[in-house]
Amino acid sequence: MGQSTAILLTANEKWIVRASSEERRYAVQNAGDKYRGNREYFERLFEQVHNGGAAAMLYDLLRMDLEGWHPRQNIPQNAALVEQKVESLDGLEGWWMAKLSLAEIPHASPKNPRQALSCYLIEDAREHNIQNKYLTETEFGRFLREMGCEHKSTGKAWSWVFPPLTVARKAWEEKLGGACEWISDVEDWGQLG
């Protein structure tokens, strides 16, 4: 059996690891603020560490029964990991997250705020970030279908009808494995104006 490597990384930056929506490699935790700046707490902690605490902890860890456990089992799907997934989004996923968060569909139809012409949507996606610059209509259509959108003709041009905002957000959160913080707290598309 091959040997695996584990790395513990601590940082102050918002984006630490490139995490995909199906992430299974990283266990991410946010440090709490409870003891921030509490010098007395840390002095007592380090006193314990330097006076046998580290050895005692190592003793306990070396005797811990890990039979049948593997590090990839039960990776915590928590808010900290979702934050890393959101920070890692680019291309169409980054564009989609922005649409969901703002609850805005570019050039939405006045008759249906969940519908917009295909030409406007792909233009908006291409301008959103550099990864989308050479986006094809086929790639774009495949992605929108995966997100639950419906391709429809207006009689004059092709358009896309987005699912209700609450449905689209719920599906996206299921894909990411946890709740997202949305910029706009409206219930459906087109409710901002």
N, C-alpha and C positions, 0 to 999 in steps of 0.2 A: 504494500500500500504506500502511495506517495505521501510525502510530508507536506503539511500545509503551513502557511505562514499567517500570522495574525499581527495586525498593526493597530496600535491605539494612537489616535490622532486627536489633539485638542487644538482649538483655534477660536479666535474671536470674530472671524469673518462670518457673514451671513450664509455664503455658499461655500461648502467644504468639500463635498463629494458629488460626482456626476452620478445621480441616481435615476434609473429608469422607472417607469410606472410599475414594472414587474420586479423591482429591486429585491434581491435575495442575498446580497453580499454584505450590506452595511447595517449595523445596529447603531442608530443615531440617538443621542440623548442631549437635551439642553440642560445646562447647569442652572440651578435655581439661584435666586438672589438672596435667599434667606440669610446666608452668612457673609455676604459681600462686605468687605471692609471691617469685619468683626475680628480685630487683631487678637483679642483674648481667646476666642474660639480656636483660631489657627495655632496660636502658641501652645495651647493645651493639646491639640491634635498632634503637632509635631513632637512635643515632649513624649507623648505616648508612642509614636512611631519610633523615635530614637531610643527609647528605653524598653525594647522588647516587643513592641506592638507589631512591627513589620514581620519579625520572626514568628510571632504567634499567629498572625494571619496566614503566612506561608504554610505553617504547620497544618492549619485547618484546611486550606485549599488543597494541599497535597493528599489529604485523607478524604476529600469529598468524593462520593461515589458518583461517577459519571457514566456508568455502564448503560449502553444503549442510547446515549445522548450524542448528538452531533451539532457543531456550532451553527450549521445552517437551519437547524430546526427551530421553529418558533422565533424567527427574527421579529423583534417588536415592530408592529405596524402602528406607529404612533405619530403624533403631530410633528415631532422633530424630523422624522423621515419624510413625511409629506412635504414639509418645508423644503427639504433638499430636492425632492422630485419636482416641485414647482420651480425652484431656482434653476433646475437643469433643463427645463423645457426650451425647445427651440423649434424652428421650422413651423410646420402646421400646428403642432401641439401648442406651441407658444402663442400662435395667433388665436387658436380656439380658446385657450385659457383667458386671453385678453377679452375676447368677445363675451364669454360667460361672466367674467368678473365685472365688466362694465354694463352688461345687459344691453348692449347696443349692436344692432345689425346694420352695417353700412348701406345707405341708400334703400332702406326698407320701404316696401310698398305702403302708401297711405291707407290702402284698403285692408292690408294684412301686415302688421308690424313684425310678423315672423317670417316674412317672405322678401327676397331680394333677387334681382337679376344676377345671373351667373357671372356676367362680365364685370359687374361692380365688386362682387365678392372676391373673385380671383385677383383682381387688381389690388384690392385691399390686402389680401394675404401676401401678395408679392412685395408690396411696399412695407409690410410689417417687419420683416427681417431679411437679412442677406441670404439665408438658407432657402427662402422661398422665391428668390429672384427668377429662377428658370423653371418654376413650377408649371407642369403641364395640366391641361384640363382633365385628363384622365386621372392623374394622381390626386388632384383636388377633389374630383367627383368621388373617387374611391374613399378618400378620407371623410368627406361629408356624409356619405352613406354609413360609414362605420360609426359616425357620431349621431346617427338617427335622423339625418335630414332626408327630405324627399325631393327628387328632381321633378320639376313640373314645367309645363309650357304655359305661358300667359296667352298664347294665341299669336303672339308676335315675336317672342324671345323665350329662351330657357331661363328658368329661375330655380332657386332652392327654397324649400320651406323648412324652417328649423323646428325642432320639437319645442314644446313649451319649456320656458326657462327652468322651472323647477325640475322637470324631467331630465333635461340636458345636464344640469348641475349635479343632480343625484347620480346619474350614470358616470359623469366625470370623476366624482368623488369615489365611486366604487372602483373605477379604473386605477386611481391613485392610491387607494387603500386607506382613505381617511378624509376628514372634513377639511374644506378649504376656507380661507378667509376671502370673502367676496367684497369688492370695492362698493358695489351697489347692492342695496338690500331690497330691491323691488321684487315683485312676484313673477313678472313676465317681461318679455321683450317690449321695448318701446314705451315703457311707463315713466321714463325720466322727463320727457318733454311735456 
